[in-house]
Amino acid sequence: QVQLVESGGGLVQAGGSLRLSCAASGGIFSWYAMGWFRQAPGKEREFVATISRSAYSTYYADSVKGRFTISRDNAKNTVYLQMNSLEPEDTAVYYCAAGGSYYPPANFGSWGQGTQVTVSS
């Protein structure tokens, strides 16, 4: 299965921005729908955003719609999550996932190790 490595997390003030990257290897990247999920302390993992194999379609959770943008570059085997207008409620470990459907966002079989995003008030 495909291996995924996230990067770009860190500490940012409320209202700021971060761009997460997910580099894929060990598979044919263009075969996979890709997704971003997050998990806050004491909470279950939740869906954030997905993008189809061709990048023609995207789908977002209501909590991030209008603030976050998912994109992919198949030539670089990389998927991105641009996060703007960040709020403390966005604080979580963010995970990249591959091999599911963009809609509904389910059945992802490959997962990265996660990258921490902390938003201070």
C-alpha positions as CSV (number, residue, x, y, z in Angstrom):
1,Q,0.0,0.0,0.0
2,V,1.0,3.6,-0.4
3,Q,3.1,5.3,2.3
4,L,2.2,8.8,3.4
5,V,4.2,11.4,5.3
6,E,2.7,14.7,6.5
7,S,4.6,17.9,7.1
8,G,3.9,21.6,7.7
9,G,2.2,21.5,11.1
10,G,3.1,23.9,13.9
11,L,2.0,26.7,16.3
12,V,0.0,29.6,14.9
13,Q,-2.0,32.4,16.4
14,A,-5.8,32.6,15.8
15,G,-6.6,34.1,12.4
16,G,-3.3,32.9,10.9
17,S,-2.6,30.3,8.2
18,L,-0.8,27.0,7.7
19,R,-0.2,24.8,4.7
20,L,0.1,21.1,5.3
21,S,1.7,18.7,2.8
22,C,1.4,15.0,2.3
23,A,4.1,13.1,0.3
24,A,3.1,9.7,-1.1
25,S,5.3,6.8,-2.2
26,G,5.0,3.1,-2.9
27,G,1.9,3.3,-5.1
28,I,0.4,4.9,-8.2
29,F,-0.7,8.2,-6.7
30,S,-3.2,9.1,-9.4
31,W,-5.2,5.9,-8.6
32,Y,-6.1,7.2,-5.1
33,A,-8.7,9.6,-3.8
34,M,-7.0,11.5,-1.0
35,G,-8.3,12.9,2.3
36,W,-7.4,14.9,5.4
37,F,-8.7,14.0,8.8
38,R,-8.0,15.3,12.3
39,Q,-8.2,14.2,15.9
40,A,-8.2,16.5,18.9
41,P,-7.4,15.3,22.5
42,G,-10.3,13.3,23.9
43,K,-12.2,13.4,20.6
44,E,-12.7,10.9,17.9
45,R,-11.1,11.3,14.5
46,E,-13.2,13.5,12.2
47,F,-13.3,14.1,8.5
48,V,-11.9,17.4,7.2
49,A,-11.7,17.3,3.4
50,T,-11.3,14.9,0.4
51,I,-10.3,15.3,-3.3
52,S,-11.0,12.9,-6.2
53,R,-8.4,11.0,-8.2
54,S,-8.6,13.6,-11.1
55,A,-8.9,16.6,-8.7
56,Y,-12.1,17.5,-10.5
57,S,-14.2,17.2,-7.3
58,T,-13.6,18.1,-3.6
59,Y,-15.7,17.8,-0.4
60,Y,-15.4,19.6,2.9
61,A,-16.7,19.3,6.4
62,D,-19.0,22.1,7.4
63,S,-16.7,23.2,10.1
64,V,-13.9,24.1,7.7
65,K,-15.8,25.0,4.5
66,G,-14.7,28.4,3.2
67,R,-11.5,28.4,5.3
68,F,-9.6,25.3,4.2
69,T,-8.7,24.2,0.6
70,I,-7.5,20.8,-0.4
71,S,-5.5,20.3,-3.6
72,R,-3.2,17.8,-5.2
73,D,-0.2,17.7,-7.6
74,N,-0.1,14.2,-9.2
75,A,3.3,15.0,-10.9
76,K,4.8,15.5,-7.4
77,N,2.8,12.7,-5.6
78,T,1.7,15.3,-3.1
79,V,-1.6,16.5,-1.6
80,Y,-2.0,19.8,0.3
81,L,-4.3,21.4,2.8
82,Q,-4.3,25.2,2.9
83,M,-5.7,26.3,6.2
84,N,-6.8,30.0,6.6
85,S,-8.5,31.9,9.4
86,L,-7.5,29.3,11.9
87,E,-9.3,29.1,15.3
88,P,-8.3,27.3,18.5
89,E,-11.0,24.7,17.7
90,D,-8.8,23.6,14.8
91,T,-6.1,22.4,17.2
92,A,-5.6,18.7,16.4
93,V,-3.3,16.1,14.9
94,Y,-3.9,16.1,11.2
95,Y,-3.7,12.9,9.2
96,C,-3.4,12.3,5.5
97,A,-5.2,9.3,4.0
98,A,-5.4,7.5,0.7
99,G,-7.5,4.8,-1.0
100,G,-11.0,5.8,-0.2
101,S,-13.8,7.6,-2.0
102,Y,-14.0,11.4,-2.0
103,Y,-17.7,11.2,-1.4
104,P,-18.8,9.8,0.8
105,P,-15.4,10.2,2.6
106,A,-15.0,6.5,3.6
107,N,-12.9,3.4,3.3
108,F,-9.4,5.0,3.4
109,G,-6.9,2.2,3.8
110,S,-3.6,4.1,4.0
111,W,-2.7,6.7,6.7
112,G,0.2,8.9,7.5
113,Q,1.8,9.4,10.9
114,G,0.1,12.8,11.6
115,T,1.3,16.3,12.1
116,Q,0.4,18.5,15.0
117,V,-1.4,21.8,14.5
118,T,-1.8,24.1,17.5
119,V,-3.8,27.4,17.3
120,S,-3.4,29.8,20.2
121,S,-6.0,32.4,21.1
